[in-house]
Amino acid sequence: MDLLDYQRQCRAFDNHEPGLAPLVLGLVSEAGEIAAELEKAARQDPSRRTEAQLRQRVLEEAGDVLWNLTRVIDTLGSTLPEVAAANIAHLRDRYREAGIPLRPVTG
């Protein structure tokens, strides 16, 4: 799925109060859910949960993080592709300034 298409489709599921606060709080909460899944996995008997199950739960929570982040970006009048491109440019500058070599991009 294309990021801009995803961003457009996300709008259909936004029933939050207007403003950034509910979205940012949701974003942080969902990121906490990822941490909670990892914490559970660390203290749980490995025979009770497979790596595939953990992966599935983390990816589900990551989807919720992505939705909230997308709505934050949309509310601020920007797009996922714009933010992604700006972030890559920022990372390139940071790595160049620090003298850190970039890994080859594959796939």
QUIVENDA-V742674 format. One record per residue. N is the residue number from 1. RES is the residue in one letter. OMEGA is omega in radians with two decimals (999 if undefined). Layout:
[[N	RES	OMEGA] [N	RES	OMEGA]]
This chain:
[[1	M	3.09] [2	D	-3.08] [3	L	-3.14] [4	L	3.07] [5	D	3.08] [6	Y	-3.13] [7	Q	3.12] [8	R	-3.10] [9	Q	3.12] [10	C	-3.10] [11	R	-3.11] [12	A	-3.05] [13	F	-3.10] [14	D	3.08] [15	N	3.13] [16	H	2.99] [17	E	3.12] [18	P	3.08] [19	G	-3.10] [20	L	-3.00] [21	A	-3.13] [22	P	-3.13] [23	L	3.13] [24	V	3.09] [25	L	3.07] [26	G	3.12] [27	L	-3.13] [28	V	3.13] [29	S	-3.13] [30	E	3.05] [31	A	3.06] [32	G	3.10] [33	E	3.08] [34	I	3.12] [35	A	3.14] [36	A	3.10] [37	E	3.13] [38	L	3.11] [39	E	3.10] [40	K	-3.12] [41	A	-3.11] [42	A	-3.09] [43	R	-3.08] [44	Q	3.02] [45	D	-3.09] [46	P	-3.14] [47	S	-3.12] [48	R	-3.11] [49	R	-3.13] [50	T	3.06] [51	E	3.13] [52	A	3.11] [53	Q	3.11] [54	L	3.12] [55	R	-3.13] [56	Q	-3.13] [57	R	-3.14] [58	V	3.12] [59	L	3.08] [60	E	3.13] [61	E	3.09] [62	A	3.07] [63	G	3.10] [64	D	3.06] [65	V	-3.13] [66	L	3.13] [67	W	-3.12] [68	N	3.11] [69	L	3.11] [70	T	3.13] [71	R	3.06] [72	V	-3.13] [73	I	3.13] [74	D	-3.14] [75	T	3.12] [76	L	3.06] [77	G	3.12] [78	S	3.14] [79	T	3.07] [80	L	3.11] [81	P	3.12] [82	E	-3.12] [83	V	3.13] [84	A	-3.13] [85	A	3.12] [86	A	3.14] [87	N	3.10] [88	I	3.11] [89	A	3.12] [90	H	3.14] [91	L	3.09] [92	R	3.12] [93	D	-3.12] [94	R	-3.13] [95	Y	3.14] [96	R	-3.13] [97	E	-3.13] [98	A	-3.13] [99	G	-3.13] [100	I	3.13] [101	P	3.09] [102	L	3.04] [103	R	3.08] [104	P	3.11] [105	V	3.13] [106	T	3.05] [107	G	999]]
